[in-house]
């Protein structure tokens, strides 16, 4: 299998600088050849010395229709690389990208210029979402003067890709972020009564900062989801959310232990009061937030059933 690293981002987002820095690092050195496929030419060029020292050859593929499996195999046969880096064109729909069957994606990273993020998020949200959806790491650079907007940026990204690691950087390096002051509830309270917006924020924040919530009681209105094959000891209370557009919906909910789960039906609306715990859960395949229900009572369907993170 051929190892592949994909670096996403719109033009002038900083992809070239990121790849150049990575190629120059000792941990990324290899005896064999690295094939770097560029899908667009930006203003910044690669330093020939960095390419030489890192045994990197560059190929330019500027036409999206030319970026086929056959073309990629042709370049592989030509250079016989140990690994492949693809600097992907942000204006190409990543949904259409298909690698050769024997290429293995090791990591996908999206680079975002924070100063232009809001514009792209507003006008090219679907295109941006396809880049973000499978990225393990998302780096916002050029965050200088934008600290008050970073929490919003993070929520927008987490709505599309809850599992992604997000890093913010300014001219001095990584930005240390504590966004408690931006939460729509007070973490000093032992019980958090969550409205629709508050539930969405709780769901996203608990994924990254579970320590904030362990032992607390949360109350919220949710729709019942009973996973197929569940043993009747739990259900998943949650909400449908629009992550980027009307055609792109996700159900946001954590497992909730409840001894009377059998009495619930899928799509029932309930008010849940539960305590938050950190436990291993098979559906997560890791430790994560697990709710222990204290009360589950029928509730009216909200006026707006769908959460919107726009």
The 8 nearest C-alpha neighbors of each residue, nearest first, counted from 0:
[[1, 101, 102, 103, 2, 100, 3, 104],
 [0, 2, 102, 103, 82, 101, 3, 81],
 [3, 1, 82, 103, 105, 104, 102, 83],
 [2, 4, 83, 104, 105, 103, 84, 82],
 [5, 3, 84, 106, 105, 107, 104, 85],
 [6, 4, 107, 85, 84, 86, 108, 7],
 [5, 7, 108, 86, 109, 87, 107, 85],
 [8, 6, 109, 87, 108, 110, 89, 5],
 [9, 7, 89, 110, 109, 12, 111, 14],
 [8, 10, 89, 12, 11, 90, 88, 7],
 [9, 11, 12, 41, 8, 89, 88, 13],
 [12, 10, 13, 41, 9, 14, 42, 112],
 [13, 11, 112, 111, 10, 9, 14, 8],
 [12, 14, 16, 11, 15, 17, 110, 112],
 [15, 13, 17, 16, 12, 110, 18, 8],
 [14, 16, 18, 17, 13, 19, 43, 45],
 [15, 17, 19, 13, 14, 18, 20, 43],
 [16, 18, 14, 20, 15, 19, 21, 13],
 [17, 19, 21, 15, 20, 16, 22, 14],
 [20, 18, 16, 22, 21, 17, 15, 23],
 [19, 21, 17, 23, 18, 22, 16, 24],
 [20, 22, 18, 24, 23, 19, 17, 27],
 [23, 21, 19, 20, 24, 27, 18, 53],
 [22, 24, 20, 21, 49, 19, 25, 53],
 [23, 25, 21, 26, 27, 22, 20, 28],
 [26, 24, 28, 27, 23, 22, 21, 29],
 [27, 25, 24, 28, 21, 29, 23, 22],
 [28, 26, 25, 24, 22, 29, 21, 23],
 [27, 29, 25, 26, 53, 24, 30, 22],
 [30, 28, 31, 27, 53, 32, 54, 81],
 [31, 29, 32, 28, 54, 53, 81, 33],
 [30, 32, 81, 29, 80, 33, 54, 82],
 [31, 33, 80, 54, 81, 55, 34, 30],
 [32, 34, 55, 82, 80, 83, 81, 54],
 [33, 35, 83, 56, 80, 55, 57, 84],
 [36, 34, 84, 57, 85, 83, 56, 58],
 [35, 37, 85, 58, 59, 57, 86, 84],
 [38, 36, 59, 86, 39, 60, 58, 85],
 [37, 39, 60, 61, 88, 87, 86, 59],
 [40, 38, 61, 37, 88, 41, 60, 59],
 [39, 41, 42, 37, 38, 61, 59, 44],
 [42, 40, 43, 11, 39, 10, 44, 15],
 [41, 43, 44, 40, 11, 10, 15, 39],
 [44, 42, 41, 15, 45, 16, 40, 11],
 [43, 45, 46, 42, 41, 15, 40, 47],
 [44, 46, 47, 19, 43, 15, 50, 49],
 [47, 45, 49, 48, 50, 44, 19, 51],
 [46, 48, 50, 49, 51, 45, 52, 44],
 [49, 47, 51, 50, 46, 52, 53, 45],
 [48, 50, 52, 46, 51, 47, 53, 23],
 [51, 49, 55, 47, 53, 48, 52, 54],
 [50, 52, 48, 54, 49, 53, 47, 55],
 [53, 51, 49, 54, 50, 48, 55, 23],
 [52, 54, 50, 55, 51, 28, 49, 22],
 [55, 53, 32, 51, 52, 50, 33, 56],
 [54, 56, 33, 50, 53, 32, 34, 51],
 [57, 55, 34, 35, 33, 54, 58, 50],
 [56, 58, 35, 36, 34, 55, 59, 37],
 [57, 59, 36, 37, 35, 60, 56, 34],
 [58, 60, 37, 36, 38, 61, 57, 39],
 [61, 59, 38, 62, 37, 58, 66, 65],
 [60, 62, 38, 39, 59, 63, 37, 65],
 [61, 63, 65, 64, 60, 66, 38, 39],
 [64, 62, 66, 65, 61, 91, 60, 38],
 [65, 63, 62, 66, 67, 61, 60, 91],
 [64, 66, 62, 63, 67, 70, 60, 61],
 [67, 65, 63, 64, 70, 60, 62, 68],
 [66, 68, 70, 69, 65, 71, 64, 97],
 [67, 69, 99, 71, 70, 98, 72, 97],
 [68, 70, 72, 67, 71, 73, 99, 66],
 [71, 69, 73, 67, 68, 72, 66, 74],
 [70, 72, 68, 74, 73, 69, 75, 67],
 [71, 73, 75, 69, 74, 70, 68, 76],
 [72, 74, 70, 76, 71, 75, 69, 77],
 [75, 73, 77, 71, 72, 76, 78, 70],
 [74, 76, 72, 79, 77, 73, 78, 71],
 [77, 75, 73, 79, 74, 78, 72, 80],
 [76, 78, 74, 75, 79, 73, 72, 80],
 [77, 79, 75, 80, 76, 74, 34, 32],
 [80, 78, 75, 76, 77, 81, 32, 74],
 [81, 79, 32, 33, 82, 78, 34, 75],
 [80, 82, 31, 32, 33, 79, 1, 83],
 [83, 81, 2, 33, 80, 3, 1, 34],
 [82, 84, 34, 3, 33, 35, 2, 4],
 [85, 83, 4, 35, 3, 5, 34, 36],
 [84, 86, 36, 5, 87, 35, 6, 37],
 [87, 85, 37, 6, 38, 36, 5, 7],
 [86, 88, 7, 38, 85, 6, 89, 37],
 [87, 89, 38, 90, 91, 39, 9, 86],
 [88, 90, 9, 8, 91, 87, 7, 10],
 [91, 89, 88, 92, 9, 126, 10, 8],
 [90, 92, 89, 88, 93, 63, 126, 87],
 [93, 91, 94, 95, 126, 90, 129, 96],
 [92, 94, 96, 95, 129, 91, 130, 126],
 [93, 95, 92, 96, 129, 97, 130, 91],
 [96, 94, 93, 92, 97, 91, 63, 129],
 [95, 97, 93, 94, 98, 92, 66, 67],
 [98, 96, 95, 68, 99, 67, 94, 100],
 [97, 99, 68, 100, 102, 96, 67, 71],
 [100, 98, 68, 102, 101, 97, 72, 71],
 [99, 101, 102, 98, 103, 68, 97, 0],
 [100, 102, 0, 99, 1, 103, 98, 2],
 [103, 101, 1, 99, 0, 100, 2, 98],
 [104, 102, 2, 1, 3, 0, 105, 101],
 [103, 105, 3, 106, 4, 2, 102, 107],
 [106, 104, 3, 4, 2, 103, 107, 5],
 [107, 105, 4, 104, 5, 108, 135, 3],
 [106, 108, 134, 5, 135, 4, 6, 109],
 [107, 109, 136, 6, 134, 137, 7, 135],
 [108, 110, 7, 137, 8, 6, 134, 138],
 [109, 111, 138, 8, 137, 7, 14, 12],
 [112, 110, 139, 12, 113, 8, 138, 140],
 [111, 113, 12, 140, 114, 115, 139, 141],
 [114, 112, 116, 115, 139, 142, 141, 140],
 [113, 115, 112, 116, 141, 142, 117, 145],
 [116, 114, 113, 118, 112, 117, 119, 111],
 [117, 115, 113, 119, 118, 114, 120, 112],
 [118, 116, 120, 119, 115, 121, 114, 113],
 [117, 119, 121, 116, 120, 115, 122, 123],
 [118, 120, 123, 122, 116, 121, 117, 124],
 [121, 119, 124, 117, 118, 123, 122, 116],
 [120, 122, 118, 119, 124, 117, 123, 309],
 [121, 123, 119, 120, 124, 118, 117, 125],
 [124, 122, 119, 126, 120, 125, 121, 127],
 [123, 125, 120, 127, 126, 122, 121, 128],
 [126, 124, 128, 127, 123, 243, 129, 244],
 [127, 125, 129, 128, 123, 124, 92, 130],
 [126, 128, 124, 130, 125, 129, 123, 131],
 [129, 127, 125, 131, 130, 126, 132, 124],
 [128, 130, 132, 126, 127, 131, 93, 94],
 [131, 129, 127, 128, 132, 93, 7, 126],
 [132, 130, 128, 134, 129, 133, 127, 160],
 [131, 133, 160, 129, 130, 128, 134, 159],
 [134, 132, 131, 135, 107, 130, 160, 129],
 [133, 135, 107, 108, 131, 136, 132, 109],
 [136, 134, 163, 107, 108, 164, 133, 106],
 [135, 137, 164, 108, 134, 163, 165, 138],
 [138, 136, 109, 165, 108, 110, 164, 166],
 [137, 139, 166, 110, 165, 167, 111, 140],
 [138, 140, 167, 111, 113, 112, 168, 166],
 [139, 141, 168, 112, 142, 113, 169, 167],
 [142, 140, 169, 143, 113, 112, 168, 114],
 [141, 143, 169, 145, 113, 140, 168, 144],
 [144, 142, 169, 145, 141, 170, 146, 168],
 [143, 145, 146, 142, 147, 141, 169, 114],
 [146, 144, 142, 148, 147, 143, 149, 114],
 [147, 145, 148, 149, 144, 142, 143, 150],
 [146, 148, 145, 149, 150, 144, 151, 181],
 [149, 147, 146, 151, 145, 150, 152, 153],
 [150, 148, 152, 151, 146, 147, 153, 145],
 [149, 151, 153, 152, 148, 154, 178, 147],
 [150, 152, 154, 149, 153, 148, 155, 147],
 [153, 151, 149, 155, 150, 154, 156, 148],
 [152, 154, 150, 156, 151, 155, 157, 149],
 [153, 155, 157, 151, 156, 152, 158, 150],
 [154, 156, 152, 158, 153, 157, 308, 151],
 [155, 157, 153, 159, 158, 154, 160, 152],
 [158, 156, 161, 160, 154, 159, 155, 153],
 [157, 159, 242, 156, 155, 160, 161, 154],
 [158, 160, 242, 157, 156, 132, 161, 128],
 [159, 161, 157, 132, 162, 163, 158, 156],
 [162, 160, 157, 163, 158, 159, 203, 206],
 [163, 161, 160, 164, 135, 157, 206, 207],
 [164, 162, 135, 136, 160, 161, 165, 134],
 [163, 165, 136, 135, 137, 162, 166, 138],
 [166, 164, 137, 138, 136, 163, 167, 153],
 [165, 167, 138, 139, 137, 168, 164, 173],
 [166, 168, 139, 174, 173, 138, 140, 142],
 [169, 167, 173, 140, 172, 174, 142, 139],
 [168, 170, 142, 141, 143, 172, 171, 140],
 [169, 171, 172, 141, 143, 168, 142, 140],
 [172, 170, 169, 173, 168, 174, 143, 141],
 [173, 171, 168, 169, 170, 174, 167, 140],
 [174, 172, 168, 167, 175, 169, 171, 166],
 [175, 173, 168, 167, 176, 172, 169, 166],
 [174, 176, 173, 177, 167, 168, 166, 172],
 [177, 175, 174, 178, 167, 149, 150, 146],
 [178, 176, 179, 175, 180, 150, 181, 174],
 [177, 179, 180, 181, 176, 150, 182, 149],
 [180, 178, 181, 182, 177, 186, 185, 183],
 [179, 181, 178, 182, 177, 183, 185, 184],
 [180, 182, 179, 178, 183, 150, 184, 151],
 [181, 183, 179, 184, 180, 178, 185, 200],
 [184, 182, 197, 181, 185, 200, 196, 180],
 [185, 183, 182, 186, 191, 197, 193, 192],
 [184, 186, 187, 188, 183, 182, 191, 179],
 [185, 187, 188, 184, 211, 189, 191, 179],
 [186, 188, 185, 189, 190, 184, 191, 211],
 [189, 187, 186, 190, 185, 191, 215, 184],
 [188, 190, 215, 216, 187, 191, 186, 214],
 [191, 189, 216, 188, 217, 215, 192, 218],
 [190, 192, 217, 193, 216, 218, 188, 189],
 [193, 191, 218, 217, 219, 190, 194, 184],
 [192, 194, 197, 219, 198, 191, 218, 195],
 [193, 195, 197, 196, 198, 219, 192, 220],
 [196, 194, 198, 197, 199, 193, 306, 220],
 [197, 195, 199, 198, 194, 200, 306, 193],
 [196, 198, 193, 194, 200, 195, 199, 183],
 [197, 199, 201, 193, 195, 200, 196, 194],
 [200, 198, 202, 196, 197, 201, 203, 195],
 [199, 201, 197, 203, 198, 202, 204, 196],
 [202, 200, 198, 204, 199, 203, 205, 197],
 [201, 203, 199, 200, 205, 204, 198, 206],
 [202, 204, 200, 201, 206, 205, 199, 157],
 [203, 205, 201, 206, 207, 202, 208, 200],
 [206, 204, 209, 208, 207, 202, 203, 201],
 [205, 207, 204, 203, 208, 209, 202, 288],
 [208, 206, 205, 204, 209, 203, 162, 161],
 [209, 207, 205, 210, 204, 211, 206, 212],
 [208, 210, 205, 211, 212, 206, 207, 213],
 [211, 209, 212, 208, 213, 205, 277, 207],
 [212, 210, 209, 208, 213, 186, 205, 215],
 [211, 213, 215, 210, 209, 214, 275, 205],
 [214, 212, 275, 276, 210, 215, 211, 209],
 [215, 213, 275, 274, 212, 276, 216, 189],
 [216, 214, 189, 212, 274, 213, 275, 190],
 [217, 215, 274, 190, 273, 191, 189, 275],
 [216, 218, 191, 273, 190, 272, 192, 274],
 [219, 217, 272, 192, 271, 193, 191, 273],
 [218, 220, 193, 271, 270, 192, 221, 194],
 [221, 219, 270, 269, 271, 298, 268, 218],
 [222, 220, 237, 236, 269, 268, 238, 270],
 [221, 223, 268, 266, 237, 236, 267, 238],
 [224, 222, 236, 266, 265, 267, 235, 268],
 [223, 225, 235, 265, 234, 236, 226, 266],
 [224, 226, 234, 265, 235, 227, 223, 229],
 [227, 225, 229, 224, 228, 234, 235, 265],
 [226, 228, 229, 225, 230, 224, 234, 231],
 [227, 229, 226, 230, 225, 231, 234, 233],
 [228, 230, 226, 227, 231, 225, 233, 232],
 [231, 229, 232, 228, 233, 261, 260, 227],
 [232, 230, 261, 260, 233, 229, 258, 259],
 [231, 233, 258, 257, 230, 260, 256, 259],
 [234, 232, 256, 257, 255, 231, 260, 254],
 [233, 235, 225, 255, 254, 224, 260, 236],
 [234, 236, 254, 224, 255, 253, 252, 223],
 [237, 235, 223, 221, 222, 252, 224, 234],
 [238, 236, 252, 221, 251, 222, 235, 250],
 [239, 237, 251, 250, 221, 222, 240, 252],
 [238, 240, 250, 305, 249, 251, 306, 248],
 [241, 239, 306, 305, 249, 248, 307, 242],
 [240, 242, 248, 307, 243, 244, 306, 247],
 [243, 241, 158, 159, 240, 248, 247, 244],
 [242, 244, 241, 124, 247, 125, 128, 159],
 [245, 243, 247, 246, 241, 242, 125, 124],
 [244, 246, 247, 241, 248, 243, 242, 240],
 [247, 245, 244, 248, 241, 243, 242, 125],
 [246, 248, 244, 245, 243, 242, 241, 249],
 [247, 249, 241, 240, 242, 246, 239, 245],
 [250, 248, 240, 239, 251, 241, 242, 247],
 [249, 251, 239, 238, 240, 252, 237, 248],
 [252, 250, 237, 238, 239, 249, 240, 202],
 [251, 253, 237, 236, 235, 250, 238, 254],
 [254, 252, 235, 289, 255, 288, 236, 290],
 [253, 255, 235, 289, 234, 290, 256, 233],
 [256, 254, 290, 233, 234, 291, 235, 289],
 [255, 257, 233, 291, 232, 292, 290, 234],
 [258, 256, 233, 292, 260, 259, 232, 255],
 [257, 259, 232, 260, 256, 233, 231, 261],
 [260, 258, 261, 257, 262, 232, 231, 263],
 [261, 259, 262, 231, 263, 257, 258, 233],
 [262, 260, 231, 259, 263, 232, 264, 258],
 [261, 263, 260, 259, 264, 231, 258, 257],
 [264, 262, 260, 261, 265, 267, 223, 259],
 [265, 263, 267, 266, 262, 223, 225, 261],
 [264, 266, 224, 223, 267, 225, 263, 222],
 [265, 267, 223, 222, 264, 224, 268, 225],
 [268, 266, 223, 265, 264, 222, 269, 263],
 [267, 269, 222, 298, 221, 300, 297, 223],
 [270, 268, 297, 298, 296, 221, 220, 271],
 [269, 271, 220, 296, 298, 219, 295, 297],
 [270, 272, 295, 218, 219, 294, 269, 273],
 [271, 273, 218, 294, 293, 217, 292, 295],
 [274, 272, 292, 293, 291, 216, 217, 290],
 [273, 275, 216, 291, 215, 290, 214, 217],
 [276, 274, 290, 213, 214, 215, 289, 212],
 [277, 275, 213, 289, 288, 290, 214, 278],
 [276, 278, 288, 287, 289, 286, 213, 275],
 [279, 277, 286, 287, 280, 289, 276, 288],
 [278, 280, 286, 285, 287, 281, 277, 284],
 [281, 279, 283, 282, 286, 285, 284, 278],
 [280, 282, 284, 283, 279, 285, 286, 278],
 [281, 283, 284, 280, 285, 254, 279, 286],
 [284, 282, 285, 280, 281, 286, 287, 279],
 [285, 283, 281, 282, 280, 286, 279, 287],
 [286, 284, 283, 279, 280, 287, 281, 282],
 [287, 285, 279, 278, 280, 277, 283, 284],
 [286, 288, 277, 278, 279, 289, 285, 280],
 [289, 287, 277, 276, 253, 278, 275, 290],
 [288, 290, 276, 254, 255, 277, 275, 253],
 [289, 291, 255, 275, 274, 273, 276, 256],
 [292, 290, 256, 273, 274, 255, 293, 275],
 [293, 291, 273, 257, 294, 272, 256, 290],
 [292, 294, 273, 272, 291, 295, 274, 271],
 [295, 293, 272, 292, 271, 296, 273, 270],
 [294, 296, 271, 270, 269, 272, 292, 293],
 [295, 297, 270, 269, 294, 298, 271, 268],
 [298, 296, 269, 268, 270, 295, 299, 267],
 [299, 297, 269, 268, 270, 296, 300, 220],
 [300, 298, 301, 268, 297, 269, 220, 270],
 [299, 301, 268, 298, 302, 304, 303, 222],
 [302, 300, 303, 304, 299, 220, 195, 268],
 [301, 303, 304, 300, 299, 305, 195, 306],
 [304, 302, 301, 305, 306, 300, 195, 307],
 [303, 305, 301, 302, 306, 300, 239, 238],
 [304, 306, 239, 240, 303, 307, 238, 241],
 [307, 305, 240, 241, 239, 308, 304, 238],
 [306, 308, 241, 309, 240, 305, 242, 196],
 [309, 307, 155, 242, 306, 241, 158, 154],
 [308, 307, 155, 243, 242, 241, 121, 120]]
